[in-house]
Amino acid sequence: MKKISVIIPVYNAQHYLEECLESVLRQTFRDFEVILMNDGSTDGSQKIIERYTAEYPDIFRGYCQKNQGQSAARNHALKYSGGGYIAFVDADDYILPDYLETLYKTAVSRDSELVICSYKKFLNDGTVVLIRDNTEWDIPFGRYRHVFSYSPCAKLIKKSLLTEKGICFSEGEKMEDGPYSIMTNCLAENVEVIDYFGYMYRMYDDSTMGAVRQNAISASDNHLRLPVRGLETAVKKVLAASQDAEYQQMAEYIALKTIAGYLYVFSRKGTRQNLRMICDFAERMIGTYFPDIHRNPFIRLTRPAGLPFTHRAAVVMLKITYRLHLLYPFALLYTGAGRGSKERRGDE
């Protein structure tokens, strides 16, 4: 049994996969295995996988599945992992040589189920375009705290946390990283956030994030692909973990902040039909799980103090518009959903 299983889902990554795998080979920490899950690639990715598994059979193991998406690839790869800790790495990213060693030493020395580091986003020419310091997103909620870092990468996760709590990625949805990380970040007994930039996240061009956000809502077929099913699953698991009032209020805030993101950020330039679907989802979630949001002391323009003002304001507006039954009109005005499209107003 290895101490760490590195899980790398692969889909048409032939241009970047070798750089990723070489960065893993250069690790100063050696007690690890790599699970490569080919998610139905149609390029030369499989040949690269076969070459590395043949040359380094004690490190790399390759598996194939029909194209089912990154969530399914990660879930299936976890079944083949034997390490006590899990490190997710995307096939077009790379990690620094001391990445695994730094995260593992932290986990062991501090008896942590989850270690989170920071990361940098870079373009193909090597230009760093964003530096994400996750220590700045470690936000206190009274006696509790939550790290608003929702990529499964740049983390080391104790495998027993995933298996015992039944944590998995929501398959068939986009942006499933959010609900997954809400569960890991809330349910871990001990979360450590370290001041270390060891993960390098590739951005293809300036429009990449915009494309990801837009693709989460398909304007062509009005099919909602935001992780609504995954978020509801995450909310149920997190709320069931503790009945402490302050913990419940923190969980409520986390869920509402996520829903506000769906409404005010990811709905921009989408269709009105999709916006209506998201508003219906938001109303159902609040009515079912958070009927007393007006009593939550954390939902203020001044709290939680560590979050940017725009994030706090979004949650406050969600609360106000929900109570006034103006969720859809305000979201429509704010996002401009359907503006410039061929949708008929009578279809709303």
Secondary structure, DSSP 8 states (H G I E B T S, - for coil): --SEEEEEEESS-TTTHHHHHHHHHT-S---EEEEEEEES--SSHHHHHHHHHHH-TTTEEEEEE-S--HHHHHHHHHHH---SEEEE--TT-EE-TTHHHHHHHHHHHTT-SEEEEEEEEE-TTS-EEEEE-GGGGEEEETTEEEE----SBSEEEEHHHHHHHT----TT-SSTHHHHHHHHHHH-SSEEEEEEEEEEEE--STTHHHHHHHHTEETTTTEE-SSHHHHHHHHHHHHHH---HHHHHHHHHHHHHHHHHHHHTTTTTS-HHHHHHHHHHHHHHHHHH-TTGGG-TT-BTTBSTTS-HHHHHHHHHHHHHHHTT-HHHHHHHHH-TTTTS---GGG-
